Amino acid sequence: MTVRNESVDIAVGDQTICGTLFLPSNTIGGMLFAHGWGGSREQYLRRASAVAELGYLCLTFDLRGHARREDQRETVSRAANLRDLLAAYDLLAAQPGLHPSAIGVVGSSYGAYLAAIMTSLREVRWLALRAPALYKDADWERPKVQLNQDPDFAEYRKRAIAPEDNRALQACAAFRGDVLIVESEHDDTVPHQVIENYFAACKSARSRTHRLIKGADHGVTDAAWQRESTAYLVDWLKSRMKS
């Protein structure tokens, strides 16, 4: 399928963030990509292109605190980055011929955490989470970089957390679409317990799928792991197209 791309500016209040749209010749749905903390849309251009070849109109974008807005790294909060994600979703949903009932979101780490929360605020059909991070609900407006100053930060991610005790997990518990969760075998940032928490929370989903990238670290820094992650996403979407 022929795919073209174009750069877009996404308005968030009185600011703008950068995005890239991938426009297939025939559109069957839309897919929004949310990068992790310290990442950028550039990391997801190849993956978005592969998904666009299936017929999904894709949008990658830079959260504030990153890329052109890196000057806000020390001050941006989860609340602000969630507004970025919502603004990007709204731009995607406004594309001609695209209906909200056929929009999905792909998130990695911090972006996956925000994506999970977004499902409680916007219509989402497909939710793909790679190494989804988890944070306490407290200090929502506090700069994100300060959250790891909590002495309980690392231990929190090693606990079994009920959906009613965490905003992201609560959103997952209410989600009724299809869910893909991809785990890295040797993840020293997101322990296996976090994956279990997310998977258990998604018990009311239409379907839920778990995949493991053997040997991979949190950032899937090896090119082979990146290809495997993309293959899991593409294959999962293909299977959803048949269901």
Backbone as numpy.savetxt, mean C-alpha at the origin, in Angstrom:
# Nx Ny Nz CAx CAy CAz Cx Cy Cz
-0.57 -5.60 -24.34 -1.41 -4.41 -24.34 -0.53 -3.15 -24.34
-0.94 -2.17 -25.11 -0.20 -0.91 -25.16 -0.45 -0.10 -23.89
0.63 0.39 -23.27 0.53 1.19 -22.06 1.36 2.46 -22.24
0.75 3.59 -21.97 1.49 4.85 -21.98 1.47 5.44 -20.58
2.44 6.26 -20.27 2.45 6.86 -18.94 2.60 8.37 -19.04
2.15 9.04 -17.99 2.26 10.49 -17.95 2.42 10.95 -16.50
3.15 12.02 -16.31 3.35 12.58 -14.98 2.17 13.46 -14.61
1.81 13.44 -13.32 0.70 14.25 -12.84 1.09 14.90 -11.51
0.48 16.04 -11.24 0.60 16.68 -9.94 -0.70 16.44 -9.18
-0.58 16.03 -7.93 -1.73 15.70 -7.11 -1.86 16.75 -6.02
-2.98 17.45 -5.99 -3.20 18.50 -5.00 -3.57 17.89 -3.66
-2.87 18.34 -2.61 -3.18 17.96 -1.24 -3.22 19.25 -0.44
-4.42 19.78 -0.23 -4.53 21.09 0.40 -3.89 22.14 -0.49
-2.97 22.92 0.08 -2.30 23.95 -0.70 -0.95 23.47 -1.23
-0.70 22.15 -1.18 0.54 21.59 -1.67 0.26 20.63 -2.82
1.32 20.18 -3.48 1.18 19.16 -4.52 2.23 18.09 -4.32
1.89 16.88 -4.69 2.84 15.78 -4.71 2.87 15.20 -6.12
3.94 14.52 -6.46 4.13 14.02 -7.82 3.61 12.60 -7.98
3.06 12.34 -9.16 2.58 11.00 -9.46 2.85 10.62 -10.90
2.72 9.33 -11.19 2.84 8.83 -12.56 1.66 7.93 -12.84
0.93 8.25 -13.89 -0.20 7.44 -14.33 0.24 6.48 -15.43
-0.22 5.25 -15.35 0.01 4.26 -16.41 -1.35 3.96 -17.03
-1.48 4.27 -18.31 -2.77 4.21 -18.98 -2.78 3.11 -20.05
-3.45 1.99 -19.76 -3.54 0.91 -20.76 -4.53 1.25 -21.85
-4.39 0.60 -22.98 -5.29 0.87 -24.10 -6.72 0.42 -23.80
-6.88 -0.61 -22.96 -8.19 -1.05 -22.51 -8.17 -1.17 -21.00
-9.08 -0.48 -20.33 -9.07 -0.42 -18.87 -10.15 -1.31 -18.26
-9.74 -2.17 -17.32 -10.70 -3.02 -16.61 -10.82 -2.62 -15.14
-9.93 -1.74 -14.69 -9.96 -1.32 -13.29 -8.80 -0.38 -13.01
-8.66 0.01 -11.75 -7.58 0.90 -11.37 -6.80 0.35 -10.20
-5.52 0.72 -10.10 -4.67 0.24 -9.01 -3.78 1.39 -8.54
-3.82 1.64 -7.24 -3.04 2.70 -6.61 -1.88 2.07 -5.85
-0.67 2.62 -6.00 0.52 2.08 -5.35 1.03 3.04 -4.29
1.22 2.54 -3.07 1.69 3.35 -1.95 3.04 2.80 -1.46
4.09 3.60 -1.60 5.43 3.13 -1.23 5.63 3.18 0.29
6.71 2.57 0.74 7.03 2.54 2.16 7.82 3.77 2.59
8.06 3.85 3.91 8.82 4.97 4.45 10.25 4.93 3.90
10.70 6.06 3.38 12.03 6.13 2.79 12.05 5.72 1.32
10.90 5.34 0.78 10.83 4.93 -0.62 10.37 6.05 -1.53
9.90 5.70 -2.71 9.39 6.67 -3.67 8.63 5.94 -4.76
7.92 6.71 -5.55 7.15 6.11 -6.65 8.07 5.44 -7.66
9.32 5.91 -7.76 10.26 5.35 -8.73 10.46 3.86 -8.53
10.37 3.40 -7.28 10.56 1.98 -6.98 9.45 1.11 -7.53
8.32 1.71 -7.88 7.16 0.93 -8.27 6.76 1.14 -9.73
7.58 1.84 -10.48 7.26 2.09 -11.88 7.19 0.79 -12.68
8.16 -0.08 -12.47 8.18 -1.34 -13.23 7.00 -2.23 -12.84
6.72 -2.28 -11.54 5.60 -3.10 -11.07 4.27 -2.54 -11.57
4.11 -1.24 -11.53 2.88 -0.61 -12.02 2.71 -0.85 -13.51
3.81 -0.82 -14.23 3.74 -1.07 -15.68 3.26 -2.49 -15.95
3.77 -3.46 -15.16 3.37 -4.86 -15.34 1.88 -5.05 -15.05
1.39 -4.37 -14.03 -0.03 -4.46 -13.69 -0.88 -3.75 -14.73
-0.38 -2.64 -15.26 -1.11 -1.91 -16.30 -1.28 -2.75 -17.56
-0.33 -3.63 -17.83 -0.43 -4.50 -19.00 -1.59 -5.49 -18.88
-2.08 -5.68 -17.66 -3.27 -6.53 -17.46 -4.56 -5.77 -17.75
-4.45 -4.44 -17.84 -5.62 -3.62 -18.11 -6.01 -2.69 -16.97
-5.15 -2.60 -15.95 -5.43 -1.72 -14.82 -4.78 -0.35 -15.02
-5.56 0.68 -14.87 -5.03 2.04 -14.90 -4.33 2.27 -13.56
-3.03 2.49 -13.58 -2.24 2.51 -12.34 -1.71 3.91 -12.02
-1.60 4.18 -10.74 -1.03 5.45 -10.28 -0.03 5.19 -9.17
1.20 5.65 -9.39 2.21 5.66 -8.34 2.43 7.12 -7.95
2.84 7.37 -6.71 3.01 8.76 -6.27 3.98 8.81 -5.11
4.46 10.00 -4.79 5.39 10.22 -3.69 4.67 10.81 -2.48
4.74 10.11 -1.36 4.22 10.67 -0.12 5.03 11.88 0.29
4.40 12.82 0.96 5.16 13.94 1.51 6.20 13.42 2.51
7.33 14.10 2.57 8.45 13.61 3.35 9.42 12.82 2.50
9.11 12.69 1.19 9.91 11.91 0.26 10.08 12.68 -1.05
11.11 12.27 -1.82 11.33 12.83 -3.15 11.30 14.36 -3.12
10.43 14.96 -3.93 10.41 16.43 -4.02 10.01 17.08 -2.70
9.31 16.36 -1.84 8.87 16.89 -0.54 9.69 16.32 0.62
10.93 15.96 0.34 11.78 15.38 1.38 12.09 16.38 2.50
11.93 17.66 2.22 12.17 18.67 3.26 11.18 18.55 4.41
10.09 17.79 4.21 9.09 17.61 5.26 9.28 16.29 6.03
10.37 15.62 5.78 10.61 14.31 6.37 10.54 14.33 7.90
11.06 15.38 8.53 11.11 15.43 9.99 9.80 15.90 10.62
8.88 16.36 9.80 7.65 16.93 10.36 6.37 16.22 9.91
6.42 15.48 8.81 5.20 14.88 8.28 4.69 13.78 9.22
3.39 13.71 9.35 2.74 12.75 10.24 1.99 11.68 9.45
1.54 10.66 10.15 0.69 9.65 9.50 -0.60 10.29 8.99
-1.12 11.23 9.74 -2.35 11.92 9.32 -2.15 12.61 7.98
-1.01 13.29 7.83 -0.72 14.00 6.59 -0.51 13.02 5.44
0.21 11.94 5.68 0.45 10.97 4.61 -0.82 10.23 4.22
-1.73 10.03 5.17 -3.02 9.43 4.80 -3.79 10.37 3.89
-3.70 11.67 4.14 -4.34 12.65 3.25 -3.72 12.58 1.85
-2.41 12.34 1.77 -1.75 12.16 0.47 -2.36 10.98 -0.27
-2.51 9.88 0.45 -3.05 8.66 -0.16 -4.48 8.87 -0.63
-5.29 9.55 0.17 -6.67 9.82 -0.22 -6.74 10.72 -1.44
-5.86 11.72 -1.50 -5.83 12.62 -2.66 -5.44 11.86 -3.92
-4.48 10.95 -3.79 -4.06 10.15 -4.93 -5.20 9.23 -5.37
-5.89 8.62 -4.43 -7.03 7.78 -4.76 -8.09 8.58 -5.52
-8.38 9.78 -5.04 -9.43 10.59 -5.66 -9.05 10.97 -7.09
-7.76 11.25 -7.32 -7.33 11.56 -8.69 -7.50 10.33 -9.58
-7.12 9.17 -9.06 -7.26 7.93 -9.83 -8.72 7.65 -10.13
-9.57 7.77 -9.11 -10.99 7.47 -9.27 -11.68 8.42 -10.24
-11.10 9.59 -10.45 -11.69 10.59 -11.34 -11.33 10.35 -12.81
-10.49 9.37 -13.09 -10.09 9.11 -14.47 -11.28 8.59 -15.28
-11.43 9.02 -16.52 -12.58 8.63 -17.34 -12.71 7.11 -17.47
-13.91 6.63 -17.30 -14.20 5.21 -17.48 -13.86 4.32 -16.31
-13.40 4.92 -15.21 -13.01 4.13 -14.05 -14.04 4.28 -12.94
-14.54 3.16 -12.44 -15.55 3.20 -11.38 -14.91 2.79 -10.06
-15.28 3.42 -8.95 -14.70 3.09 -7.65 -14.84 1.62 -7.26
-15.84 0.93 -7.80 -16.02 -0.47 -7.45 -14.95 -1.36 -8.07
-14.10 -0.80 -8.91 -13.05 -1.57 -9.57 -11.68 -0.93 -9.33
-11.44 -0.50 -8.09 -10.16 0.11 -7.72 -9.52 -0.69 -6.60
-8.22 -0.91 -6.73 -7.47 -1.60 -5.70 -6.30 -0.75 -5.25
-5.67 -1.18 -4.16 -4.50 -0.47 -3.65 -3.42 -1.48 -3.30
-2.19 -1.15 -3.67 -1.02 -1.98 -3.39 -0.11 -1.16 -2.48
0.18 -1.67 -1.29 1.02 -0.92 -0.36 2.17 -1.75 0.16
3.27 -1.08 0.43 4.44 -1.75 1.01 4.79 -1.12 2.34
4.96 -1.93 3.38 5.40 -1.48 4.69 4.53 -0.35 5.24
5.08 0.84 5.40 4.32 1.99 5.89 3.16 2.30 4.95
3.40 2.20 3.65 2.34 2.44 2.68 1.23 1.42 2.78
1.57 0.17 3.14 0.56 -0.87 3.32 -0.30 -0.57 4.53
0.33 -0.08 5.59 -0.40 0.31 6.80 -1.41 1.41 6.47
-0.98 2.43 5.75 -1.88 3.51 5.36 -2.98 3.00 4.43
-2.61 2.08 3.53 -3.58 1.53 2.59 -4.69 0.78 3.33
-4.31 0.04 4.35 -5.31 -0.69 5.14 -6.30 0.29 5.77
-5.80 1.35 6.34 -6.67 2.36 6.94 -7.58 3.00 5.89
-7.02 3.24 4.71 -7.79 3.90 3.66 -9.03 3.12 3.24
-9.00 1.79 3.42 -10.17 1.00 3.02 -11.41 1.35 3.84
-11.21 2.00 4.98 -12.36 2.43 5.79 -12.87 3.80 5.36
-12.15 4.45 4.43 -12.49 5.81 4.02 -12.83 5.93 2.53
-12.44 4.95 1.75 -12.72 4.95 0.33 -13.11 3.54 -0.10
-13.79 3.44 -1.25 -14.19 2.13 -1.77 -12.98 1.44 -2.39
-12.68 0.25 -1.92 -11.53 -0.53 -2.41 -11.98 -1.97 -2.63
-11.64 -2.50 -3.78 -12.02 -3.89 -4.10 -10.88 -4.87 -3.85
-9.64 -4.45 -4.18 -8.49 -5.33 -4.01 -7.48 -4.65 -3.09
-6.98 -5.41 -2.13 -6.01 -4.88 -1.17 -4.80 -5.79 -1.13
-3.67 -5.29 -1.62 -2.42 -6.06 -1.65 -1.41 -5.40 -0.71
-0.99 -6.14 0.30 -0.09 -5.59 1.32 1.21 -6.39 1.35
2.33 -5.71 1.10 3.63 -6.37 1.21 4.32 -5.88 2.48
4.67 -6.84 3.35 5.34 -6.51 4.62 4.67 -5.33 5.32
3.36 -5.43 5.58 2.64 -4.29 6.16 3.13 -3.95 7.58
3.45 -2.70 7.79 3.89 -2.24 9.10 2.68 -2.07 10.01
2.94 -1.92 11.31 1.87 -1.70 12.26 2.34 -0.71 13.32
1.47 0.24 13.63 1.80 1.28 14.61 0.66 1.40 15.61
0.98 1.90 16.79 -0.05 2.20 17.78 -0.93 3.34 17.27
-2.15 3.38 17.73 -3.07 4.44 17.31 -2.70 5.80 17.91
-2.05 5.78 19.05 -1.72 7.04 19.74 -0.76 7.89 18.92
-0.75 9.20 19.21 0.17 10.15 18.56 -0.03 10.21 17.05
-1.27 10.18 16.61 -1.60 10.15 15.19 -1.03 11.36 14.44
-1.00 12.51 15.09 -0.52 13.73 14.44 0.98 13.98 14.69
1.61 13.11 15.45 3.03 13.28 15.75 3.87 12.97 14.52
4.99 13.67 14.29 5.85 13.33 13.15 6.18 11.85 13.13
6.08 11.25 11.98 6.28 9.81 11.85 7.67 9.40 12.31
8.68 10.20 12.05 10.05 9.84 12.41 10.25 9.72 13.91
9.33 10.27 14.69 9.47 10.23 16.14 8.80 9.01 16.78
8.06 8.26 16.00 7.30 7.14 16.57 8.20 6.07 17.17
9.38 5.86 16.56 10.25 4.80 17.08 11.00 5.21 18.35
10.72 6.43 18.84 11.28 6.83 20.13 10.54 6.19 21.30
9.38 5.63 21.02 8.62 4.91 22.02 9.41 3.66 22.42
9.76 3.48 23.70 10.54 2.31 24.11 9.82 0.98 23.87
8.51 1.04 23.64 7.71 -0.16 23.40 7.49 -0.41 21.91
8.12 0.41 21.08 7.86 0.38 19.63 8.09 -1.01 19.03
9.25 -1.60 19.25 9.57 -2.90 18.65 8.75 -4.02 19.27
8.56 -3.97 20.58 7.82 -5.04 21.25 6.35 -5.08 20.84
5.79 -3.92 20.53 4.39 -3.86 20.11 4.14 -4.74 18.90
5.10 -4.77 17.98 4.94 -5.55 16.76 5.11 -7.05 16.98
5.50 -7.45 18.16 5.67 -8.87 18.46 4.45 -9.45 19.17
3.44 -8.61 19.39 2.27 -9.05 20.14 1.10 -9.40 19.21
0.26 -10.28 19.70 -1.01 -10.53 19.03 -1.94 -9.36 19.35
-2.39 -8.67 18.32 -3.23 -7.48 18.49 -4.62 -7.76 17.91
-5.64 -7.52 18.69 -7.01 -7.70 18.22 -7.41 -6.54 17.32
-8.24 -6.77 16.32 -8.64 -5.70 15.40 -9.21 -4.47 16.10
-9.97 -4.68 17.16 -10.59 -3.54 17.83 -9.58 -2.67 18.57
-8.35 -3.14 18.67 -7.32 -2.39 19.39 -6.34 -1.65 18.47
-6.61 -1.67 17.17 -5.72 -0.99 16.23 -6.51 -0.54 15.01
-6.31 0.70 14.61 -7.11 1.28 13.53 -6.93 0.55 12.20
-5.70 0.19 11.86 -5.46 -0.50 10.59 -6.10 -1.88 10.59
-5.95 -2.60 11.68 -6.53 -3.94 11.78 -8.05 -3.88 11.81
-8.60 -2.85 12.44 -10.05 -2.68 12.47 -10.60 -2.45 11.07
-9.87 -1.68 10.27 -10.27 -1.45 8.88 -10.23 -2.76 8.10
-9.20 -3.57 8.34 -9.10 -4.87 7.67 -10.25 -5.79 8.07
-10.66 -5.72 9.32 -11.75 -6.57 9.80 -13.07 -6.24 9.10
-13.21 -4.99 8.68 -14.44 -4.56 8.01 -14.35 -4.71 6.49
-13.17 -5.03 5.98 -12.96 -5.09 4.53 -13.62 -6.34 3.95
-14.31 -6.17 2.81 -15.04 -7.27 2.19 -14.51 -7.63 0.81
-13.42 -7.03 0.40 -12.85 -7.34 -0.91 -11.85 -8.48 -0.85
-10.94 -8.51 -1.82 -9.92 -9.56 -1.90 -8.60 -9.04 -1.33
-7.90 -9.90 -0.59 -6.69 -9.50 0.11 -5.52 -10.39 -0.26
-4.38 -9.76 -0.54 -3.11 -10.46 -0.72 -2.12 -9.90 0.29
-1.49 -10.78 1.07 -0.45 -10.35 2.00 0.83 -11.10 1.65
1.89 -10.34 1.36 3.18 -10.92 0.99 4.17 -10.66 2.11
4.80 -11.72 2.58 5.72 -11.66 3.71 7.14 -11.94 3.26
8.11 -11.27 3.86 9.53 -11.58 3.65 9.98 -12.53 4.75
10.66 -13.61 4.35 11.04 -14.63 5.32 11.95 -14.10 6.42
12.89 -13.23 6.06 13.85 -12.71 7.04 13.65 -11.21 7.22
12.47 -10.86 7.66 12.10 -9.45 7.86 12.43 -9.04 9.29
13.40 -8.13 9.46 13.77 -7.69 10.80 13.04 -6.40 11.20
12.11 -5.95 10.36 11.32 -4.75 10.65 9.87 -5.10 10.97
9.31 -5.99 10.20 7.93 -6.45 10.40 7.96 -7.92 10.76
7.87 -8.26 12.05 7.91 -9.66 12.48 6.72 -10.45 11.94
6.85 -11.77 11.97 5.78 -12.64 11.49 4.47 -12.39 12.23
4.54 -12.03 13.51 3.32 -11.77 14.28 2.48 -10.68 13.66
3.11 -9.67 13.08 2.36 -8.60 12.42 1.59 -9.17 11.24
2.23 -10.04 10.47 1.56 -10.68 9.34 0.36 -11.48 9.83
0.55 -12.22 10.92 -0.55 -12.98 11.49 -1.70 -12.07 11.93
-1.34 -10.92 12.50 -2.38 -9.99 12.95 -3.22 -9.49 11.77
-2.55 -9.12 10.70 -3.26 -8.62 9.52 -4.11 -9.73 8.89
-3.52 -10.91 8.73 -4.24 -12.00 8.07 -5.48 -12.39 8.88
-5.33 -12.48 10.19 -6.47 -12.83 11.05 -7.55 -11.76 11.00
-7.13 -10.51 10.94 -8.10 -9.41 10.91 -8.95 -9.44 9.65
-8.40 -9.98 8.55 -9.10 -9.97 7.26 -10.05 -11.17 7.09
-10.56 -11.69 8.18 -11.37 -12.90 8.13 -12.70 -12.72 7.38
-13.16 -11.48 7.23 -14.42 -11.25 6.52 -14.21 -10.89 5.05
-12.96 -10.93 4.60 -12.66 -10.60 3.20 -13.28 -11.63 2.27
-13.51 -11.22 1.04 -14.03 -12.14 0.04 -13.06 -13.29 -0.17
-11.77 -12.97 -0.19 -10.72 -13.99 -0.24 -9.48 -13.40 0.40
-8.63 -14.23 0.94 -7.37 -13.77 1.49 -6.27 -14.76 1.13
-5.17 -14.22 0.66 -4.06 -15.03 0.16 -2.77 -14.59 0.84
-1.97 -15.55 1.27 -0.67 -15.26 1.89 0.42 -15.86 1.03
1.46 -15.08 0.77 2.62 -15.55 0.03 3.89 -15.20 0.79
4.89 -16.07 0.70 6.16 -15.86 1.39 7.30 -15.79 0.38
8.11 -14.73 0.49 9.30 -14.62 -0.34 10.46 -15.19 0.47
10.87 -16.40 0.15 11.91 -17.07 0.94 13.25 -16.35 0.83
13.88 -16.18 1.99 15.19 -15.56 2.03 15.19 -14.05 2.00
14.03 -13.45 1.72 13.97 -12.00 1.51 14.04 -11.20 2.80
14.61 -10.01 2.70 14.62 -9.07 3.81 13.42 -8.13 3.67
13.30 -7.20 4.61 12.13 -6.31 4.62 12.00 -5.50 3.33
13.11 -4.98 2.86 13.07 -4.11 1.68 13.16 -4.83 0.35
13.08 -6.19 0.38 13.28 -7.01 -0.83 14.37 -6.39 -1.72
15.57 -6.31 -1.15 16.67 -5.58 -1.80 17.31 -6.33 -2.96
17.07 -7.62 -3.07 17.61 -8.39 -4.19 16.65 -8.32 -5.37
17.18 -8.20 -6.57 16.34 -8.08 -7.77 15.44 -9.31 -7.95
15.94 -10.48 -7.58 15.14 -11.70 -7.72 13.94 -11.67 -6.80
14.13 -11.14 -5.60 13.00 -11.02 -4.65 11.97 -10.02 -5.18
12.44 -8.95 -5.79 11.54 -7.95 -6.36 10.70 -8.56 -7.48
11.35 -9.36 -8.31 10.62 -10.01 -9.40 9.59 -10.99 -8.84
9.96 -11.70 -7.78 9.03 -12.64 -7.16 7.82 -11.91 -6.57
8.08 -10.78 -5.92 7.00 -9.98 -5.36 6.04 -9.50 -6.44
6.59 -9.04 -7.55 5.76 -8.58 -8.67 4.97 -9.75 -9.26
5.61 -10.91 -9.38 4.94 -12.08 -9.94 3.76 -12.50 -9.06
3.94 -12.45 -7.74 2.84 -12.79 -6.83 1.66 -11.84 -7.06
1.96 -10.55 -7.19 0.91 -9.56 -7.38 0.18 -9.78 -8.71
0.93 -9.94 -9.78 0.33 -10.12 -11.11 -0.50 -11.40 -11.16
0.05 -12.50 -10.65 -0.68 -13.77 -10.66 -1.96 -13.69 -9.83
-1.88 -13.01 -8.69 -3.05 -12.85 -7.84 -4.13 -12.04 -8.55
-3.74 -10.97 -9.21 -4.72 -10.17 -9.94 -5.33 -10.96 -11.10
-4.54 -11.75 -11.78 -5.07 -12.58 -12.84 -6.12 -13.56 -12.29
-5.84 -14.14 -11.13 -6.79 -15.08 -10.53 -8.07 -14.38 -10.10
-7.95 -13.12 -9.67 -9.12 -12.35 -9.29 -9.97 -12.01 -10.50
-9.34 -11.80 -11.64 -10.05 -11.49 -12.87 -10.93 -12.67 -13.31
-10.54 -13.88 -12.94 -11.29 -15.07 -13.32 -12.40 -15.40 -12.35
-12.36 -14.85 -11.14 -13.34 -15.21 -10.12 -14.59 -14.36 -10.20
